[in-house]
């Protein structure tokens, strides 16, 4: 047996004795975080700890959070290549501003050699203390132009009173009705006509002590009617 064949044979034996090699990968403690926040919280950081498992280093090609309210960062000053056994953290930093209600945001990591990205999801529930429903009223162009209502409810342990109401479009007439002072309101909206398309924003200001909840807005739209599917 030649020395080359012997060397190759010995290499094969050593590889078999060493056992199979496993590609490195990020293993996260969790890929999803759910939180309920107090009504006045403006900033928040969430962390997704991970460990690198396998026999080879893992490299993050790209990471992004496709939302202006969320930025992403990697521990160790943004380190992108991690060795087997190392531990780190992907951190999401939220600037919540006027966001209220239920939101779901993702941080997406593209990993070298992997087809599917790693998706880290944060689900937040922020109380809406002064909620308007529905968010938008629609009328069909050249339709009936009937009266429609916004309903406003206070979801707080203290009453919240409307202090001002305004609209950006003169094509809509509106009237505030107090159903239960400090707790429940309605706004009747009637388009002056529906002969042309129109868009308006109705804003209600209030005396809530939390700035984020100091107003609510609803939209009003006169639109081209949606086409009705033909019956077969």
N, C-alpha and C positions, 0 to 999 in steps of 0.2 A: 504494500500500500504506500503510495507516495505521501510525502510530508504534507502536501496541499490537501489531499483527501483526508488525511488523519486530522489535520487542523480543523477542517470543516466539520468532521464527525464529532470532534471534541467540543466544538462550539455549539453544535446541536444538542449534545448531551447536557451541557451547562445551562442552555436556555430552557430545556425541559425541566431540569432540577430547580431552576429559579422560579418556575411557575409562569402562568400567563401574565402579560402586561396589560394593564387597564388604562385607557385614556383618562386623563384628568377631567374633572368637572366640578362646577360649583354646586354644593348642596346647601340649601338655605334652611334655617330653622322653620321658617314659614314663608309662603309666597303671598299671603294675604293678611292684612291687618284691618280690623273693624273697630271704630271708636265712636262714642257719643261725646260731643263737646258741649261746654257751657255756651250760652248765647252770645257772650261778649268776647270769646277767644278770637284773636286776630292772626296769631302765628302758631305753627306746630311743626315739630320734627318727628319723623317716624324712622325706625331703624330695622333693617333686614339683615341679621347676622348670617354669615356663611362660613363653611369650611371647604377647602379644596380636597377632594378625594380622588384616588387613582394614583398612577405612577408618573404622570407627566405634568408639566406646568400648564396653566390655563391662562389665556389672554383675552381680555375684553377689547373687542375692536371698536365698539361704539356704545354709548349709553345716552338715553334721552328721556325726557318727560315732556310729552307733547301738550303742555298747558302753561299759560303765563302765570298761573297761581302756584306752580310746583317746579322746583329745581332739584336736580339729583347730584349727589357727590359720592365718591368712593373713599374709604378710609385709607390711611397711610399716604396722605397728600395726593389722592387720585391715582394711586398705583394701579396699573392695568394688567401686569403679568404676575400671577401668583403661583407659588410652588406647592407641591403636594404637602398636605398637613397644615398649611397656613390658614389662619382665620382672619376674617375681615368683616366689614359692614358696608352695605349700601344704604345711604341715608336720603330720605326725601324731606325737603324743606318747603312748607306751605306758607304762602301769604294769602290769607283767606278773604281779606277785604270785606266786601258786602255779600259774600257767598252765604246762602242759607239753604236749609233743606237737606236732602240726601244727595251726595256726590260720590263718584267713583273715578279714581285717577290711577294711571299706570306709569311705572318706570320700566323701560324696555332695554335689555342688555343684549347686544349682538356679540356672541362668543366665537372666537376663531375656531374653525373646524366643525362648528355646529350649524345645522340648517335652521332649526327652530330657535327663536330668541327666548331668553328668560324674561318672563313678565311678572313684575311685582306689583300687586294691587293694594291700594288703600281705599277703604270705604269709610266715609265720614257722614255722620248725621248731626247737623247743626240746627237747633230749634229755630223755627220761623215764628217769631212772636207776634207778627202783624202780617197775616197771610191773606193774599188776594186770590180769588178763584172765580172763573178760570183765568189763566194768564192772558188769553186773547179772546176777543169777541169778533166774530166774522159775520159779514153780510154779503149776499151775492149782488153783483153788479146788475142793475135793472130789476132787482128782486122786490120783496115786500118792504124792506126797511123797518121791520118791527122793533119794538122796545126789547132790549136785552139787559141783563143785570150782572154786575160784578158783586160778589159776596166777600166781605172782609171779616175775618174772625181773629180775635185776640187769643193767643196761646201762651198766656203769662199768668203769674200769680198776682199780678196787679193790673188794674184797668189801664188801657191805653186809649187816649182820646184823639180824634182827628182834629188837627189845627188848621189845615189848609187843603184845598183841592184845586187842581188846575188841569188843563188839557192843551196839547200842542196844536190841535186842529179845530178850526171853526166849523167844520162840517159835522161835528158831533155835539149834540146837546146832552148835558148830564145833570143829574140831581142826586145829592147825597141824602140818604135816609138812615136815621138812627134807629136800629132795631132794638138794641139793648145798650144803653150808654156805657162806653168804655170797653165793651166786649164784642159787639156785633153790629156791622153796618152793611148797607147795600148801596150801590150806585146804579141808578137807572140811566141807560145810555140809549139815545135815539139819533140816528143819522138824519140830518136835515133833508137829505136826498141820497139816492144811490144811483144817480145817473152817470157818475164817473168814479173811477177808482180813488181810494183815499186811505190814508194811514194817520193814526193819531196815537198819542201816548197820554194816558191819564195818570197823574201822580197825586197820591195822598200823603201829606205830611202829618206827623203825630207828635205827642209829647213823651215818647218812650225815653227812658234815661240811658239806654244803650244806643250809641250813635248808629251802629250797623242796622238797627231795626227802626230807625227814625222815619222811614218812608216805605211806601209800597207803590208799585206801578203796574198798570195793565195796558195792553195794546188793543187798538180797534182798527179793523181792516175791512174796507169794501173791496172785494176781489172778483175776478172773473170766475164764474161758477165752475166747479169741477165737473169734468165730463162723466156722464153716467154710462157704465159699461153696457154694451148692447146685449140683449137677451138672445140666447141661441134657440 
